[in-house]
Amino acid sequence: MIIGVAIGIGLGDGLIYAFGTGPWQLAVIVLLAIIVTTFLGGGPAVITQAAATAVLPDVRVGPVRCAPSAGS
């Protein structure tokens, strides 16, 4: 299952860096995590773990809000 986590986080982070965040990016990230893990011979638990953890970098990024500066 550690392999699934590593694949999911790696793919998720790399694709978010390349394409940004959004609903279609999330779908592509999950789909690619499933395809790569299946291609590498992962079982059902590893595939599920890769897909679930691939979502985390996209959800974690989210919009960033800055506090107003003291001078304004």
Secondary structure, DSSP 4 states (H G I P E B T S, - for coil): -HHHHHHHHHHHHHHHHHH-SSHHHHHHHHHHHHHHHHHTT--HHHHHHHHHHHHHHHHHH----PPPPTT-
